[in-house]
């Protein structure tokens, strides 16, 4: 009965043209539109150095690392110049910011640096991010310097070599795991394709919702008939969900072939890990659809609308409508993206592209598995509670 129900559900889902369009055809069409819309944009755009100010106080003047970094980033002869930096008093910095002559200014102190801006925009976000990275690098250098000073004070060979080993270990630990990809930098438009794959994975929830609806007596006539048959309801639900999952994976494979093989979008060269991440993301989408279908009392159209709305909200937080949004959410409300399956998928792609290790990638895989398990638990709990006085 398991395979019979799988076969019939599989055929019925494929015959649903609207369902096939939204879960398979729509992401493919969006990929083509993305490519046409974004093609050549980055070549036509030029990056103008951001006008900023640094408050020239005693702390900043005495910190050689901070001064050197800002000089390098503000060097007009540097083709990768990021800032036009003014070194002024705090009062003058406030006036420049109010007059709109700079996008922001920073005050360094022994505590965390304070960045002042009047609005949230791309320039302001870049400025905040760079300042944070500079401070982290500076803190690492200060720690290593302290270890070196301690090393020379100990004045014994054992202490010397032990401390030297600690320093090397610390440098190794704090060294960036980001790969040298200067000849093939990640296009910020590529991030849109990352979120597109995440959207396609979560759209599988619609397949899960429709396939499970056919097993529920309060949703369809087919469900009423199935509820009267002496067949394990678990087998019916699993076979129906598996049929939807197979169709979803087929759509994801087509999308990856189109984006990576045809449109030449750079997802990196770790294809097996990319496939595994997509499989885990698809499971998260499918189980979300099952949980919504079993846990919410509403019509099939209403549940589909809920799934689409939730999916698009997740993708918005993950950066689909603007890559800055992901950074804003991560910095201000990090808990949202920690439970956001769309962000886990896109963040997994970032990790595969940027990092040599798979630690961050595996964190996202585990997160997707936990999300799927929670959705399944909700679905099982909801199904166990369902009782019908009459059909």
N, C-alpha and C positions, 0 to 999 in steps of 0.2 A: 504493500500500500504506500510505503514511503516513496518509492521510485515512481509509482503511478501518479501520485499527487504532485511530485516534483515535475514530472513531464507535463501534466495538464496545466499546472501553474505557470511553468516556463512559457508554454505556447500562448496562454491567455495574456501574460504580461507583454509578450512581443506583439500581440495583435492590438494592444492598446496604443494607438498612434500618438495620442497626447502624452502618454507616459514615456514612450520611447523618445519623443522629441525633447522633452525637458531634461531627461536623464542622460541621453546619449548625444543627440544632434545639437542641442543648445550649447553645451560647452565647446563642441567643435566649431560651431559658428562664431562663438565669442572669441575663440583663439584666432580665427582668421581676421576678425574685426580688430583685435588687439594688435596683430601684426601690421595690418594696413594703417591703423591709427598711429602707432608708435614708430613705424619704420622711418628712419632718418631724423627723428626728432632730436636725439642726443648729438648728432653731428651738427645740426643747425644751431643748437643752443650753445651759448658761451657762459662761462662762470665768471662773474665779476666778484672781485675780492670784497669781503664783508667789512663794512666800516664799524670798528669797535674801539673801545677805550679800556685801558688798564689804569687803575688808580695807583699812582706811583708812590706807595707808602714805604715805610722802613722794611716791612716784611718782604715785600716784593724786591726791593733793591738789594737785600741781603741774600736772596735765593738765586744762585747762579743758574740753576736748571730752568726755573720759570722764565728768566730773562732770555736765556739762549733759545728756548723753544719758541717764544713769541717773536724773537728776532728772525728766526728761520721761517716761521709761518707768515711773517709780514715782509719778507724780503722782496722788493719789486723785481729784482733780477731772477728770482725763482719762478720758473714757469708754472709751478704748482702753488703759487701764492694764494693763501686762504683769507688773510685779514689785511686790512689797512688799519694799523693800530696807532692810536694816539695815547701817549703817556702823560696823564694830567692829574691834577688834584681832584678830590671827590666832588667838590662843588662844581667845578668846570665840567666834569663827566655828566652830572645831572642836567646841566644846561644843554649840553650837546644832545643828550637823549631826548629831552623835552622838545628841542628844536628839530628833531628828526634827522640830525646830521650823522648819528650813529645808530646801529641796531641794538646795541646793548653795551654795558660795561661790567667789569668784574672787580671786586675788592677781595684781595687775598689777605688771609690772616692765619694765625696758628690753628684756628678752627676751620671748618669747611668754608670754601670760598663762596662768596655771595654774588650771583649773577643778576643784574637788573635789566629788565626789558619792559617795554610798554605794550607789547602785543605778542601773540604766539604765531610765528610764521616760520618758513623754511630757514631763513638766515638766523633767526633767534634760536631755533632748535639746534642747528649746526654749532653755533657758538657755545651753547650750554654743553653739548656733547663733547666738544673738543676740550673745554675747560675741565670737565670731569676726567677725561682721559689723561690730560696733562698732570693733574693732581695725583692720580693713581700712580703714574710713572714716577713722579717726584717722591711720593711716599716710599715706593720700592727702593729708590736710590738712597733715601735717607736711612732706611733699615740696613741696607748693605754697608753703607758708610759706617754706621754704628758698630756693626760686626767687625769691620776692619780695624777700627780704633781699639775695640776690645781685644782683638787678636794681638796687636802689638803691645798692649799693656800686660798681657799674660807672661810674656818673656820666657816661655819654655816651649821646647819643640813639640811636646805632646799637645799642648794647648794651641800652638800655632797651626799644626796640621789638622786638628779637629775643627778649629774655627774656620780654617780655609775650606775644609770639606763642606761645612755648613753653608758657607757663602756661595760656593758653587751650586750646592743643592737648591739654595734659595733663588739664585739667578735662573736655574733651570725651571723651577716651579713657577716663577713669575714671568718667564719669557713667553711672549705671545705664541700661541699655537696657530695663528693665522698664517696661511700659506702665502708665499710670494707669487702673486698673480698679476704683477704689474703690466704684463703684456696682454692680459685678458681679464680686466677688471669686471666685476659683476655690474651689469647694467641695472639701474634702478627700475627700468621698465621690465626687466626679467622678474622682479618681485611680483608684478601684476600677474604673470603667468603662474608663479607659485601659488598665489591665492586663487587663481582660476582652477588649478588642479584640486585645491582644497575644497572649493565650491562644488566641483564635480563629485568628489568623494562624499560630501555631506548631502548632495542631492539624491544619493542612493537611499536616503531616508524615505523618499517618496515611494520608491520600489518596495521597501520594507513595509511601509504603511499600507499600500494597496494589497500586497500579497497576504499580509496577516488579516486584513479586513475580510477577505474571502473566507477565513476560518472562523469568524466571529458570528454567532447567531443573531446578535442585535444589529449587525451591519448589512448583511446581504442574505438573499434567499439561499445561495449556495452554502453559506455558513449555517443556516438553519438545518439544511439537509445533512450537512456533515456532523452536526452536533447530535443527530439521532443515530449515526452509524456506530457500530461497536469497534471503533478504531481509536487508538491512543491519540489524545489531543496533542500531546507533545510531539509525536511523529508528524502530525499534520502541520503544526506550527513550524517545526524545524525544516521540513521539506519545502514548505512554501517560502520560508526565509532564505533557504539555500538557493532556490530558483531566482529570487530577486538579487541575491548576492552575485551569482554567476553572471547575470546580465549586467550588473553594475561594473564588475571587473572587466567585462568585455568593453564597456564604454570607456573605462579608465585607460585600458591598453591602447585603444584607438586614439585617445587624447594624447597620450605620451608619444605615440608614434608620430602623430601630426606635429606636435610642438617640438620634439627633439629631432626627429628624423627628417621632417619636411620643412618646417619653419626655421629650423636650426637655432632654437632657443637654447642657451647655454645652461644646462642643469648640472654641469660637472660631468665627470667620467665614472662615477660610482653607480652604474646602472642597477646592479642587483639591490643595493640599499635603497635606491629610488623606488624600485618596484615594491620592496617590502614595506616602505613607508606608505605608499599608495594603498597597498592591501590593508594595512592597519587602519588608515584613514577611512577607507571604504567600509570597514567593519564598524567603525565609530558612527558613520552616517546611517548605516542600515539599522543598527541597534537603537539609535536615537528615534528613527521612524517607528520601530516596533514599540518602543516605550510610549511615544506620543499616542499611537493608535490604541494601545491597551489601557492607557492611563487616563485618557481624556474622553469624556462623553460628548461627542459632537459628530456632525456628518463627515463623510469622507472628504468632501471639498474643503470643509473648515479645517480639518486636520492637515490636509495638503497645504493650505494657506499658512497655517502655523509653522509647518516645517520649512517652507520657503522663506518666511519672514525671519525665523530664528537663524537659518543658514546665512542669509544675507547680513544679518546683524553680526554674527560671528566673523564673517569675512571682512566686514567693515572694520571691526576691531583689530583684525589681523593685517590690515593695510591695503585692502583691495581698492578703495576709493581714494587712497592717498597714503604713501608709505610713512608719512609723518605720524599718522594716527597710531600706528603700531608702537612707535617710540613713546608717544604721549601716554598711551595706556600702560605700557611697561613701566614707565617712570612714576606715574601718579596712582594708578589702580592696578597694580601687578596681579592681584588675585584673579582678575577677569581673564587675562590671557593665560594664566596657569591652568584654568579649567576650560579654556576655549579650544575645542578640537581643531578648528580652522587654523588657529595660531600654532598649535602643536605641529600640524602638517607643514606649514610654511617655515616655521622655525627649524624643523628637521631638514628642509631643503637648504636653509642658510648654513646649518651645521655641516652638511655634506660638502657644500661648496667652499666654505671658508676654512674649516678646521681639519687638521691631519688626524686627530683622534676622533673616536666615535662616541665619546662620553655624552656630549650634549644630544647627539642624535638618538642614542639609546634612551636617554631621559624622556624624549618626546615619544618614542615608541612605547615605553612603559606607561606613559601618561595616557596615550590613546587606548591601550589595553585596559587600563583601570576605568577609563570613561565608558568603554564598551561593556565591561563587567557590571558597572553601576546601572547602565541602561537596561541590561538584561535582567538584573535583579528587580528593577522597577516593573518590568514587563511581566515577570513571573509572579510577583506579588499581586499585580493587578489582575492577572488571569485567574489566580486562585480565589480571588474575592468575587469573581463574576458568577452569579446564579440567576436562573431564569424561572419565573413562576409559570410562564407559558410562552410558546413560540408561535 
